[in-house]
């Protein structure tokens, strides 16, 4: 006799794409802090900040031609590390000399090459799910109860940055 798989749960996923992507780190971080805060607006019984990934490039430009001579990818796992890395790389005279003949260093933090992603594990009632917040979208995954997505959707509707 062979063993059969028996469905034990129904897992759903929903994605909201923002009309404008986040360009302001403080506004993005405020949304995360609100969700993960002690008095979170969703009434979550459990919430845990999970994996964070912030990526961008720092480009080095020739002072005479303004041509990009090189770029360095920045990948960090906290906002503080991300900001510190950008500051160090854009302020490094050695890197400016090596890549840009002493020119300028700029970040593409606000542009198509920058990605910010934060994952949050949460529980609403008995429903456990994940929220993934990116610069241009928010995904709610792993929920089973339609009341969960209704609560997240109603809250997101009150946040102009999430519309």
ABEGO torsion letter per residue (X at the ends): XBBBBBBABBBBBBBBBBABBBABAAAAAAAAAAAABABBAAGBABBBBBBBBBBBBBBBBBAAAGBBAEBBBBBBABAAAAAAAAAAAAABAAAAAAAAGGBBBBBAABEAABBBBBBBBBBBEABBBBBBBBAABBBBBGBABAAAAAAAAAAAAABAAAX
